[in-house]
Amino acid sequence: MGTKFGLFVGAGLGYVLGTRAGKERYEQLRTWATKIRQNKLVSKPLDAAAEKVSDAVRKGGEAATDKVVSLVKEQLFGQSQTRVEYVEAEVVEVEVSSEQNQNTENK
């Protein structure tokens, strides 16, 4: 309860101080933050961290989805599902000439 109360007090205090500072001060702070974010020393680590977080969330989501699917299948069909591995494959179209097509039909 103490954490929630502290968070509430902090948000309220930030709101009151922000409204007193006004829009001009807000714009100054926003411009300053944008300049800092565009600095290479700041943007590279932040972008790398964002990429890592994104990958971790994606992998966690896939694992959770696989687990839910297996549990639902087990409940519905009464069988345990093993993990399915997907293989990437490329489909290649092959054109058959009319001669080859006729030879195949004649056989």
PDB file as gemmi writes it, atoms N, CA and C in Angstrom:
CRYST1    1.000    1.000    1.000  90.00  90.00  90.00 P 1                      
ATOM      1  N   MET A   1       0.816  -1.183   0.000  1.00  0.00           N  
ATOM      2  CA  MET A   1       0.000   0.000   0.000  1.00  0.00           C  
ATOM      3  C   MET A   1       0.868   1.258   0.000  1.00  0.00           C  
ATOM      4  N   GLY A   2       2.017   1.195   0.647  1.00  0.00           N  
ATOM      5  CA  GLY A   2       2.905   2.344   0.716  1.00  0.00           C  
ATOM      6  C   GLY A   2       3.420   2.739  -0.667  1.00  0.00           C  
ATOM      7  N   THR A   3       3.693   1.746  -1.517  1.00  0.00           N  
ATOM      8  CA  THR A   3       4.184   2.033  -2.863  1.00  0.00           C  
ATOM      9  C   THR A   3       3.109   2.719  -3.687  1.00  0.00           C  
ATOM     10  N   LYS A   4       1.895   2.241  -3.593  1.00  0.00           N  
ATOM     11  CA  LYS A   4       0.794   2.851  -4.346  1.00  0.00           C  
ATOM     12  C   LYS A   4       0.547   4.279  -3.881  1.00  0.00           C  
ATOM     13  N   PHE A   5       0.605   4.489  -2.576  1.00  0.00           N  
ATOM     14  CA  PHE A   5       0.386   5.822  -2.039  1.00  0.00           C  
ATOM     15  C   PHE A   5       1.493   6.773  -2.494  1.00  0.00           C  
ATOM     16  N   GLY A   6       2.734   6.301  -2.451  1.00  0.00           N  
ATOM     17  CA  GLY A   6       3.862   7.123  -2.889  1.00  0.00           C  
ATOM     18  C   GLY A   6       3.771   7.467  -4.362  1.00  0.00           C  
ATOM     19  N   LEU A   7       3.348   6.503  -5.157  1.00  0.00           N  
ATOM     20  CA  LEU A   7       3.181   6.743  -6.587  1.00  0.00           C  
ATOM     21  C   LEU A   7       2.081   7.770  -6.826  1.00  0.00           C  
ATOM     22  N   PHE A   8       1.000   7.646  -6.094  1.00  0.00           N  
ATOM     23  CA  PHE A   8      -0.113   8.595  -6.214  1.00  0.00           C  
ATOM     24  C   PHE A   8       0.315  10.005  -5.813  1.00  0.00           C  
ATOM     25  N   VAL A   9       1.044  10.122  -4.711  1.00  0.00           N  
ATOM     26  CA  VAL A   9       1.514  11.430  -4.249  1.00  0.00           C  
ATOM     27  C   VAL A   9       2.489  12.027  -5.256  1.00  0.00           C  
ATOM     28  N   GLY A  10       3.392  11.200  -5.787  1.00  0.00           N  
ATOM     29  CA  GLY A  10       4.360  11.681  -6.774  1.00  0.00           C  
ATOM     30  C   GLY A  10       3.687  12.174  -8.041  1.00  0.00           C  
ATOM     31  N   ALA A  11       2.691  11.432  -8.521  1.00  0.00           N  
ATOM     32  CA  ALA A  11       1.963  11.836  -9.720  1.00  0.00           C  
ATOM     33  C   ALA A  11       1.199  13.139  -9.467  1.00  0.00           C  
ATOM     34  N   GLY A  12       0.579  13.258  -8.314  1.00  0.00           N  
ATOM     35  CA  GLY A  12      -0.145  14.475  -7.975  1.00  0.00           C  
ATOM     36  C   GLY A  12       0.782  15.675  -7.865  1.00  0.00           C  
ATOM     37  N   LEU A  13       1.922  15.486  -7.232  1.00  0.00           N  
ATOM     38  CA  LEU A  13       2.900  16.557  -7.094  1.00  0.00           C  
ATOM     39  C   LEU A  13       3.442  16.979  -8.465  1.00  0.00           C  
ATOM     40  N   GLY A  14       3.731  16.002  -9.316  1.00  0.00           N  
ATOM     41  CA  GLY A  14       4.193  16.310 -10.669  1.00  0.00           C  
ATOM     42  C   GLY A  14       3.158  17.078 -11.461  1.00  0.00           C  
ATOM     43  N   TYR A  15       1.912  16.710 -11.299  1.00  0.00           N  
ATOM     44  CA  TYR A  15       0.826  17.417 -11.998  1.00  0.00           C  
ATOM     45  C   TYR A  15       0.732  18.865 -11.536  1.00  0.00           C  
ATOM     46  N   VAL A  16       0.747  19.074 -10.219  1.00  0.00           N  
ATOM     47  CA  VAL A  16       0.619  20.431  -9.674  1.00  0.00           C  
ATOM     48  C   VAL A  16       1.798  21.291 -10.121  1.00  0.00           C  
ATOM     49  N   LEU A  17       3.019  20.769  -9.997  1.00  0.00           N  
ATOM     50  CA  LEU A  17       4.190  21.546 -10.402  1.00  0.00           C  
ATOM     51  C   LEU A  17       4.201  21.789 -11.905  1.00  0.00           C  
ATOM     52  N   GLY A  18       3.749  20.823 -12.667  1.00  0.00           N  
ATOM     53  CA  GLY A  18       3.700  20.975 -14.119  1.00  0.00           C  
ATOM     54  C   GLY A  18       2.697  22.020 -14.557  1.00  0.00           C  
ATOM     55  N   THR A  19       1.567  22.063 -13.907  1.00  0.00           N  
ATOM     56  CA  THR A  19       0.561  23.059 -14.286  1.00  0.00           C  
ATOM     57  C   THR A  19       1.002  24.460 -13.895  1.00  0.00           C  
ATOM     58  N   ARG A  20       1.751  24.573 -12.820  1.00  0.00           N  
ATOM     59  CA  ARG A  20       2.240  25.894 -12.406  1.00  0.00           C  
ATOM     60  C   ARG A  20       3.354  26.386 -13.327  1.00  0.00           C  
ATOM     61  N   ALA A  21       4.177  25.465 -13.839  1.00  0.00           N  
ATOM     62  CA  ALA A  21       5.286  25.862 -14.703  1.00  0.00           C  
ATOM     63  C   ALA A  21       4.752  26.388 -16.029  1.00  0.00           C  
ATOM     64  N   GLY A  22       3.678  25.833 -16.512  1.00  0.00           N  
ATOM     65  CA  GLY A  22       3.053  26.321 -17.731  1.00  0.00           C  
ATOM     66  C   GLY A  22       3.580  25.658 -18.990  1.00  0.00           C  
ATOM     67  N   LYS A  23       2.936  25.990 -20.087  1.00  0.00           N  
ATOM     68  CA  LYS A  23       3.241  25.379 -21.379  1.00  0.00           C  
ATOM     69  C   LYS A  23       4.620  25.779 -21.890  1.00  0.00           C  
ATOM     70  N   GLU A  24       5.046  27.014 -21.625  1.00  0.00           N  
ATOM     71  CA  GLU A  24       6.355  27.465 -22.109  1.00  0.00           C  
ATOM     72  C   GLU A  24       7.466  26.608 -21.524  1.00  0.00           C  
ATOM     73  N   ARG A  25       7.405  26.371 -20.238  1.00  0.00           N  
ATOM     74  CA  ARG A  25       8.442  25.546 -19.591  1.00  0.00           C  
ATOM     75  C   ARG A  25       8.368  24.108 -20.104  1.00  0.00           C  
ATOM     76  N   TYR A  26       7.162  23.622 -20.327  1.00  0.00           N  
ATOM     77  CA  TYR A  26       6.992  22.278 -20.874  1.00  0.00           C  
ATOM     78  C   TYR A  26       7.667  22.171 -22.242  1.00  0.00           C  
ATOM     79  N   GLU A  27       7.463  23.150 -23.089  1.00  0.00           N  
ATOM     80  CA  GLU A  27       8.070  23.151 -24.424  1.00  0.00           C  
ATOM     81  C   GLU A  27       9.589  23.198 -24.334  1.00  0.00           C  
ATOM     82  N   GLN A  28      10.131  23.974 -23.380  1.00  0.00           N  
ATOM     83  CA  GLN A  28      11.582  24.019 -23.190  1.00  0.00           C  
ATOM     84  C   GLN A  28      12.119  22.647 -22.805  1.00  0.00           C  
ATOM     85  N   LEU A  29      11.455  22.000 -21.866  1.00  0.00           N  
ATOM     86  CA  LEU A  29      11.890  20.668 -21.425  1.00  0.00           C  
ATOM     87  C   LEU A  29      11.775  19.641 -22.559  1.00  0.00           C  
ATOM     88  N   ARG A  30      10.717  19.730 -23.337  1.00  0.00           N  
ATOM     89  CA  ARG A  30      10.523  18.801 -24.445  1.00  0.00           C  
ATOM     90  C   ARG A  30      11.603  18.984 -25.509  1.00  0.00           C  
ATOM     91  N   THR A  31      11.943  20.223 -25.838  1.00  0.00           N  
ATOM     92  CA  THR A  31      13.003  20.501 -26.808  1.00  0.00           C  
ATOM     93  C   THR A  31      14.338  19.986 -26.301  1.00  0.00           C  
ATOM     94  N   TRP A  32      14.620  20.214 -25.033  1.00  0.00           N  
ATOM     95  CA  TRP A  32      15.856  19.754 -24.419  1.00  0.00           C  
ATOM     96  C   TRP A  32      15.949  18.221 -24.463  1.00  0.00           C  
ATOM     97  N   ALA A  33      14.859  17.542 -24.124  1.00  0.00           N  
ATOM     98  CA  ALA A  33      14.834  16.072 -24.133  1.00  0.00           C  
ATOM     99  C   ALA A  33      15.000  15.531 -25.552  1.00  0.00           C  
ATOM    100  N   THR A  34      14.416  16.191 -26.535  1.00  0.00           N  
ATOM    101  CA  THR A  34      14.544  15.755 -27.923  1.00  0.00           C  
ATOM    102  C   THR A  34      15.988  15.877 -28.396  1.00  0.00           C  
ATOM    103  N   LYS A  35      16.654  16.976 -28.038  1.00  0.00           N  
ATOM    104  CA  LYS A  35      18.060  17.152 -28.420  1.00  0.00           C  
ATOM    105  C   LYS A  35      18.941  16.077 -27.800  1.00  0.00           C  
ATOM    106  N   ILE A  36      18.685  15.765 -26.546  1.00  0.00           N  
ATOM    107  CA  ILE A  36      19.471  14.728 -25.875  1.00  0.00           C  
ATOM    108  C   ILE A  36      19.226  13.372 -26.535  1.00  0.00           C  
ATOM    109  N   ARG A  37      17.981  13.077 -26.856  1.00  0.00           N  
ATOM    110  CA  ARG A  37      17.646  11.778 -27.470  1.00  0.00           C  
ATOM    111  C   ARG A  37      18.283  11.621 -28.846  1.00  0.00           C  
ATOM    112  N   GLN A  38      18.482  12.707 -29.575  1.00  0.00           N  
ATOM    113  CA  GLN A  38      19.057  12.643 -30.909  1.00  0.00           C  
ATOM    114  C   GLN A  38      20.588  12.540 -30.886  1.00  0.00           C  
ATOM    115  N   ASN A  39      21.202  12.747 -29.743  1.00  0.00           N  
ATOM    116  CA  ASN A  39      22.643  12.617 -29.605  1.00  0.00           C  
ATOM    117  C   ASN A  39      23.039  11.153 -29.809  1.00  0.00           C  
ATOM    118  N   LYS A  40      24.075  10.901 -30.610  1.00  0.00           N  
ATOM    119  CA  LYS A  40      24.510   9.530 -30.927  1.00  0.00           C  
ATOM    120  C   LYS A  40      24.887   8.740 -29.673  1.00  0.00           C  
ATOM    121  N   LEU A  41      25.502   9.405 -28.700  1.00  0.00           N  
ATOM    122  CA  LEU A  41      25.909   8.703 -27.483  1.00  0.00           C  
ATOM    123  C   LEU A  41      24.715   8.197 -26.687  1.00  0.00           C  
ATOM    124  N   VAL A  42      23.590   8.847 -26.835  1.00  0.00           N  
ATOM    125  CA  VAL A  42      22.388   8.446 -26.115  1.00  0.00           C  
ATOM    126  C   VAL A  42      21.525   7.534 -26.969  1.00  0.00           C  
ATOM    127  N   SER A  43      21.379   7.853 -28.253  1.00  0.00           N  
ATOM    128  CA  SER A  43      20.438   7.115 -29.102  1.00  0.00           C  
ATOM    129  C   SER A  43      20.879   5.675 -29.377  1.00  0.00           C  
ATOM    130  N   LYS A  44      22.181   5.436 -29.581  1.00  0.00           N  
ATOM    131  CA  LYS A  44      22.632   4.061 -29.880  1.00  0.00           C  
ATOM    132  C   LYS A  44      22.326   3.085 -28.749  1.00  0.00           C  
ATOM    133  N   PRO A  45      22.709   3.388 -27.502  1.00  0.00           N  
ATOM    134  CA  PRO A  45      22.373   2.446 -26.424  1.00  0.00           C  
ATOM    135  C   PRO A  45      20.866   2.287 -26.216  1.00  0.00           C  
ATOM    136  N   LEU A  46      20.112   3.379 -26.352  1.00  0.00           N  
ATOM    137  CA  LEU A  46      18.668   3.277 -26.187  1.00  0.00           C  
ATOM    138  C   LEU A  46      18.041   2.420 -27.280  1.00  0.00           C  
ATOM    139  N   ASP A  47      18.495   2.580 -28.522  1.00  0.00           N  
ATOM    140  CA  ASP A  47      17.971   1.773 -29.614  1.00  0.00           C  
ATOM    141  C   ASP A  47      18.332   0.299 -29.441  1.00  0.00           C  
ATOM    142  N   ALA A  48      19.563   0.045 -28.992  1.00  0.00           N  
ATOM    143  CA  ALA A  48      19.989  -1.339 -28.759  1.00  0.00           C  
ATOM    144  C   ALA A  48      19.164  -1.977 -27.639  1.00  0.00           C  
ATOM    145  N   ALA A  49      18.931  -1.220 -26.582  1.00  0.00           N  
ATOM    146  CA  ALA A  49      18.129  -1.744 -25.474  1.00  0.00           C  
ATOM    147  C   ALA A  49      16.697  -1.993 -25.917  1.00  0.00           C  
ATOM    148  N   ALA A  50      16.154  -1.091 -26.713  1.00  0.00           N  
ATOM    149  CA  ALA A  50      14.787  -1.270 -27.205  1.00  0.00           C  
ATOM    150  C   ALA A  50      14.687  -2.521 -28.087  1.00  0.00           C  
ATOM    151  N   GLU A  51      15.701  -2.778 -28.890  1.00  0.00           N  
ATOM    152  CA  GLU A  51      15.719  -3.968 -29.743  1.00  0.00           C  
ATOM    153  C   GLU A  51      15.770  -5.244 -28.896  1.00  0.00           C  
ATOM    154  N   LYS A  52      16.589  -5.233 -27.848  1.00  0.00           N  
ATOM    155  CA  LYS A  52      16.682  -6.402 -26.966  1.00  0.00           C  
ATOM    156  C   LYS A  52      15.355  -6.665 -26.257  1.00  0.00           C  
ATOM    157  N   VAL A  53      14.740  -5.610 -25.778  1.00  0.00           N  
ATOM    158  CA  VAL A  53      13.455  -5.755 -25.093  1.00  0.00           C  
ATOM    159  C   VAL A  53      12.400  -6.281 -26.063  1.00  0.00           C  
ATOM    160  N   SER A  54      12.406  -5.751 -27.270  1.00  0.00           N  
ATOM    161  CA  SER A  54      11.447  -6.192 -28.280  1.00  0.00           C  
ATOM    162  C   SER A  54      11.620  -7.675 -28.598  1.00  0.00           C  
ATOM    163  N   ASP A  55      12.879  -8.115 -28.759  1.00  0.00           N  
ATOM    164  CA  ASP A  55      13.145  -9.532 -29.025  1.00  0.00           C  
ATOM    165  C   ASP A  55      12.701 -10.410 -27.860  1.00  0.00           C  
ATOM    166  N   ALA A  56      12.991  -9.977 -26.647  1.00  0.00           N  
ATOM    167  CA  ALA A  56      12.617 -10.762 -25.470  1.00  0.00           C  
ATOM    168  C   ALA A  56      11.101 -10.876 -25.342  1.00  0.00           C  
ATOM    169  N   VAL A  57      10.401  -9.783 -25.604  1.00  0.00           N  
ATOM    170  CA  VAL A  57       8.935  -9.811 -25.530  1.00  0.00           C  
ATOM    171  C   VAL A  57       8.370 -10.728 -26.603  1.00  0.00           C  
ATOM    172  N   ARG A  58       8.929 -10.648 -27.808  1.00  0.00           N  
ATOM    173  CA  ARG A  58       8.455 -11.501 -28.902  1.00  0.00           C  
ATOM    174  C   ARG A  58       8.663 -12.984 -28.570  1.00  0.00           C  
ATOM    175  N   LYS A  59       9.860 -13.324 -28.077  1.00  0.00           N  
ATOM    176  CA  LYS A  59      10.140 -14.724 -27.734  1.00  0.00           C  
ATOM    177  C   LYS A  59       9.251 -15.200 -26.589  1.00  0.00           C  
ATOM    178  N   GLY A  60       9.056 -14.348 -25.603  1.00  0.00           N  
ATOM    179  CA  GLY A  60       8.186 -14.702 -24.482  1.00  0.00           C  
ATOM    180  C   GLY A  60       6.746 -14.890 -24.932  1.00  0.00           C  
ATOM    181  N   GLY A  61       6.305 -14.048 -25.845  1.00  0.00           N  
ATOM    182  CA  GLY A  61       4.951 -14.171 -26.382  1.00  0.00           C  
ATOM    183  C   GLY A  61       4.765 -15.452 -27.160  1.00  0.00           C  
ATOM    184  N   GLU A  62       5.785 -15.813 -27.960  1.00  0.00           N  
ATOM    185  CA  GLU A  62       5.701 -17.063 -28.715  1.00  0.00           C  
ATOM    186  C   GLU A  62       5.653 -18.264 -27.784  1.00  0.00           C  
ATOM    187  N   ALA A  63       6.480 -18.243 -26.754  1.00  0.00           N  
ATOM    188  CA  ALA A  63       6.498 -19.358 -25.797  1.00  0.00           C  
ATOM    189  C   ALA A  63       5.158 -19.464 -25.065  1.00  0.00           C  
ATOM    190  N   ALA A  64       4.610 -18.333 -24.664  1.00  0.00           N  
ATOM    191  CA  ALA A  64       3.321 -18.343 -23.973  1.00  0.00           C  
ATOM    192  C   ALA A  64       2.217 -18.845 -24.896  1.00  0.00           C  
ATOM    193  N   THR A  65       2.237 -18.412 -26.138  1.00  0.00           N  
ATOM    194  CA  THR A  65       1.229 -18.858 -27.102  1.00  0.00           C  
ATOM    195  C   THR A  65       1.317 -20.364 -27.319  1.00  0.00           C  
ATOM    196  N   ASP A  66       2.537 -20.874 -27.500  1.00  0.00           N  
ATOM    197  CA  ASP A  66       2.713 -22.315 -27.677  1.00  0.00           C  
ATOM    198  C   ASP A  66       2.191 -23.092 -26.478  1.00  0.00           C  
ATOM    199  N   LYS A  67       2.449 -22.598 -25.282  1.00  0.00           N  
ATOM    200  CA  LYS A  67       1.998 -23.278 -24.066  1.00  0.00           C  
ATOM    201  C   LYS A  67       0.469 -23.272 -23.981  1.00  0.00           C  
ATOM    202  N   VAL A  68      -0.147 -22.143 -24.277  1.00  0.00           N  
ATOM    203  CA  VAL A  68      -1.607 -22.057 -24.224  1.00  0.00           C  
ATOM    204  C   VAL A  68      -2.232 -22.990 -25.257  1.00  0.00           C  
ATOM    205  N   VAL A  69      -1.679 -23.002 -26.462  1.00  0.00           N  
ATOM    206  CA  VAL A  69      -2.214 -23.875 -27.516  1.00  0.00           C  
ATOM    207  C   VAL A  69      -2.122 -25.335 -27.097  1.00  0.00           C  
ATOM    208  N   SER A  70      -0.983 -25.729 -26.542  1.00  0.00           N  
ATOM    209  CA  SER A  70      -0.843 -27.132 -26.134  1.00  0.00           C  
ATOM    210  C   SER A  70      -1.811 -27.481 -25.005  1.00  0.00           C  
ATOM    211  N   LEU A  71      -2.027 -26.562 -24.075  1.00  0.00           N  
ATOM    212  CA  LEU A  71      -2.962 -26.826 -22.984  1.00  0.00           C  
ATOM    213  C   LEU A  71      -4.403 -26.921 -23.495  1.00  0.00           C  
ATOM    214  N   VAL A  72      -4.772 -26.062 -24.419  1.00  0.00           N  
ATOM    215  CA  VAL A  72      -6.124 -26.101 -24.978  1.00  0.00           C  
ATOM    216  C   VAL A  72      -6.338 -27.390 -25.750  1.00  0.00           C  
ATOM    217  N   LYS A  73      -5.364 -27.786 -26.550  1.00  0.00           N  
ATOM    218  CA  LYS A  73      -5.486 -29.043 -27.305  1.00  0.00           C  
ATOM    219  C   LYS A  73      -5.592 -30.232 -26.365  1.00  0.00           C  
ATOM    220  N   GLU A  74      -4.814 -30.178 -25.294  1.00  0.00           N  
ATOM    221  CA  GLU A  74      -4.862 -31.275 -24.328  1.00  0.00           C  
ATOM    222  C   GLU A  74      -6.239 -31.351 -23.676  1.00  0.00           C  
ATOM    223  N   GLN A  75      -6.827 -30.207 -23.342  1.00  0.00           N  
ATOM    224  CA  GLN A  75      -8.146 -30.184 -22.723  1.00  0.00           C  
ATOM    225  C   GLN A  75      -9.238 -30.608 -23.701  1.00  0.00           C  
ATOM    226  N   LEU A  76      -9.133 -30.146 -24.942  1.00  0.00           N  
ATOM    227  CA  LEU A  76     -10.175 -30.452 -25.927  1.00  0.00           C  
ATOM    228  C   LEU A  76     -10.091 -31.875 -26.467  1.00  0.00           C  
ATOM    229  N   PHE A  77      -8.887 -32.315 -26.757  1.00  0.00           N  
ATOM    230  CA  PHE A  77      -8.718 -33.606 -27.432  1.00  0.00           C  
ATOM    231  C   PHE A  77      -8.138 -34.685 -26.543  1.00  0.00           C  
ATOM    232  N   GLY A  78      -7.786 -34.347 -25.324  1.00  0.00           N  
ATOM    233  CA  GLY A  78      -7.304 -35.337 -24.377  1.00  0.00           C  
ATOM    234  C   GLY A  78      -5.954 -35.925 -24.726  1.00  0.00           C  
ATOM    235  N   GLN A  79      -5.189 -35.207 -25.497  1.00  0.00           N  
ATOM    236  CA  GLN A  79      -3.866 -35.726 -25.835  1.00  0.00           C  
ATOM    237  C   GLN A  79      -2.834 -34.626 -25.645  1.00  0.00           C  
ATOM    238  N   SER A  80      -1.687 -35.053 -25.261  1.00  0.00           N  
ATOM    239  CA  SER A  80      -0.598 -34.118 -25.061  1.00  0.00           C  
ATOM    240  C   SER A  80       0.075 -33.846 -26.402  1.00  0.00           C  
ATOM    241  N   GLN A  81       0.323 -32.609 -26.680  1.00  0.00           N  
ATOM    242  CA  GLN A  81       0.962 -32.233 -27.939  1.00  0.00           C  
ATOM    243  C   GLN A  81       2.446 -31.988 -27.691  1.00  0.00           C  
ATOM    244  N   THR A  82       3.254 -32.503 -28.589  1.00  0.00           N  
ATOM    245  CA  THR A  82       4.668 -32.206 -28.508  1.00  0.00           C  
ATOM    246  C   THR A  82       4.930 -30.909 -29.256  1.00  0.00           C  
ATOM    247  N   ARG A  83       6.026 -30.298 -28.968  1.00  0.00           N  
ATOM    248  CA  ARG A  83       6.368 -29.024 -29.602  1.00  0.00           C  
ATOM    249  C   ARG A  83       6.617 -29.253 -31.086  1.00  0.00           C  
ATOM    250  N   VAL A  84       6.022 -28.412 -31.888  1.00  0.00           N  
ATOM    251  CA  VAL A  84       6.146 -28.509 -33.332  1.00  0.00           C  
ATOM    252  C   VAL A  84       7.256 -27.580 -33.784  1.00  0.00           C  
ATOM    253  N   GLU A  85       8.169 -28.113 -34.561  1.00  0.00           N  
ATOM    254  CA  GLU A  85       9.237 -27.299 -35.126  1.00  0.00           C  
ATOM    255  C   GLU A  85       8.863 -26.959 -36.555  1.00  0.00           C  
ATOM    256  N   TYR A  86       9.008 -25.714 -36.910  1.00  0.00           N  
ATOM    257  CA  TYR A  86       8.688 -25.268 -38.253  1.00  0.00           C  
ATOM    258  C   TYR A  86       9.972 -25.162 -39.069  1.00  0.00           C  
ATOM    259  N   VAL A  87       9.871 -25.590 -40.302  1.00  0.00           N  
ATOM    260  CA  VAL A  87      11.011 -25.537 -41.204  1.00  0.00           C  
ATOM    261  C   VAL A  87      10.677 -24.565 -42.320  1.00  0.00           C  
ATOM    262  N   GLU A  88      11.614 -23.681 -42.594  1.00  0.00           N  
ATOM    263  CA  GLU A  88      11.390 -22.752 -43.688  1.00  0.00           C  
ATOM    264  C   GLU A  88      11.645 -23.477 -45.005  1.00  0.00           C  
ATOM    265  N   ALA A  89      10.738 -23.302 -45.941  1.00  0.00           N  
ATOM    266  CA  ALA A  89      10.876 -23.938 -47.251  1.00  0.00           C  
ATOM    267  C   ALA A  89      10.530 -22.921 -48.314  1.00  0.00           C  
ATOM    268  N   GLU A  90      11.121 -23.087 -49.455  1.00  0.00           N  
ATOM    269  CA  GLU A  90      10.861 -22.188 -50.570  1.00  0.00           C  
ATOM    270  C   GLU A  90      10.167 -22.977 -51.667  1.00  0.00           C  
ATOM    271  N   VAL A  91       9.080 -22.440 -52.182  1.00  0.00           N  
ATOM    272  CA  VAL A  91       8.332 -23.088 -53.252  1.00  0.00           C  
ATOM    273  C   VAL A  91       8.857 -22.549 -54.574  1.00  0.00           C  
ATOM    274  N   VAL A  92       9.227 -23.474 -55.457  1.00  0.00           N  
ATOM    275  CA  VAL A  92       9.756 -23.074 -56.755  1.00  0.00           C  
ATOM    276  C   VAL A  92       8.823 -23.606 -57.825  1.00  0.00           C  
ATOM    277  N   GLU A  93       8.385 -22.734 -58.719  1.00  0.00           N  
ATOM    278  CA  GLU A  93       7.526 -23.157 -59.823  1.00  0.00           C  
ATOM    279  C   GLU A  93       8.389 -23.613 -60.978  1.00  0.00           C  
ATOM    280  N   VAL A  94       7.983 -24.711 -61.582  1.00  0.00           N  
ATOM    281  CA  VAL A  94       8.701 -25.234 -62.743  1.00  0.00           C  
ATOM    282  C   VAL A  94       7.724 -25.256 -63.910  1.00  0.00           C  
ATOM    283  N   GLU A  95       8.141 -24.662 -64.993  1.00  0.00           N  
ATOM    284  CA  GLU A  95       7.291 -24.656 -66.175  1.00  0.00           C  
ATOM    285  C   GLU A  95       7.513 -25.944 -66.957  1.00  0.00           C  
ATOM    286  N   VAL A  96       6.433 -26.553 -67.369  1.00  0.00           N  
ATOM    287  CA  VAL A  96       6.490 -27.773 -68.163  1.00  0.00           C  
ATOM    288  C   VAL A  96       6.117 -27.395 -69.585  1.00  0.00           C  
ATOM    289  N   SER A  97       7.000 -27.749 -70.516  1.00  0.00           N  
ATOM    290  CA  SER A  97       6.711 -27.415 -71.910  1.00  0.00           C  
ATOM    291  C   SER A  97       5.580 -28.303 -72.422  1.00  0.00           C  
ATOM    292  N   SER A  98       4.947 -27.888 -73.500  1.00  0.00           N  
ATOM    293  CA  SER A  98       3.823 -28.648 -74.045  1.00  0.00           C  
ATOM    294  C   SER A  98       4.275 -30.025 -74.514  1.00  0.00           C  
ATOM    295  N   GLU A  99       5.512 -30.158 -74.991  1.00  0.00           N  
ATOM    296  CA  GLU A  99       6.051 -31.464 -75.410  1.00  0.00           C  
ATOM    297  C   GLU A  99       6.131 -32.413 -74.229  1.00  0.00           C  
ATOM    298  N   GLN A 100       6.679 -31.932 -73.118  1.00  0.00           N  
ATOM    299  CA  GLN A 100       6.796 -32.768 -71.927  1.00  0.00           C  
ATOM    300  C   GLN A 100       5.420 -33.138 -71.394  1.00  0.00           C  
ATOM    301  N   ASN A 101       4.478 -32.225 -71.480  1.00  0.00           N  
ATOM    302  CA  ASN A 101       3.126 -32.456 -71.012  1.00  0.00           C  
ATOM    303  C   ASN A 101       2.456 -33.549 -71.848  1.00  0.00           C  
ATOM    304  N   GLN A 102       2.645 -33.543 -73.162  1.00  0.00           N  
ATOM    305  CA  GLN A 102       2.063 -34.551 -74.059  1.00  0.00           C  
ATOM    306  C   GLN A 102       2.703 -35.916 -73.806  1.00  0.00           C  
ATOM    307  N   ASN A 103       4.007 -35.939 -73.585  1.00  0.00           N  
ATOM    308  CA  ASN A 103       4.702 -37.205 -73.305  1.00  0.00           C  
ATOM    309  C   ASN A 103       4.183 -37.828 -72.015  1.00  0.00           C  
ATOM    310  N   THR A 104       3.890 -37.015 -71.026  1.00  0.00           N  
ATOM    311  CA  THR A 104       3.369 -37.507 -69.765  1.00  0.00           C  
ATOM    312  C   THR A 104       1.969 -38.056 -69.934  1.00  0.00           C  
ATOM    313  N   GLU A 105       1.143 -37.380 -70.742  1.00  0.00           N  
ATOM    314  CA  GLU A 105      -0.237 -37.816 -70.976  1.00  0.00           C  
ATOM    315  C   GLU A 105      -0.261 -39.113 -71.755  1.00  0.00           C  
ATOM    316  N   ASN A 106       0.651 -39.335 -72.704  1.00  0.00           N  
ATOM    317  CA  ASN A 106       0.683 -40.529 -73.530  1.00  0.00           C  
ATOM    318  C   ASN A 106       1.112 -41.758 -72.734  1.00  0.00           C  
ATOM    319  N   LYS A 107       1.829 -41.582 -71.677  1.00  0.00           N  
ATOM    320  CA  LYS A 107       2.313 -42.731 -70.876  1.00  0.00           C  
ATOM    321  C   LYS A 107       1.196 -43.222 -70.065  1.00  0.00           C  
TER     322      LYS A 107                                                      
END                                                                             
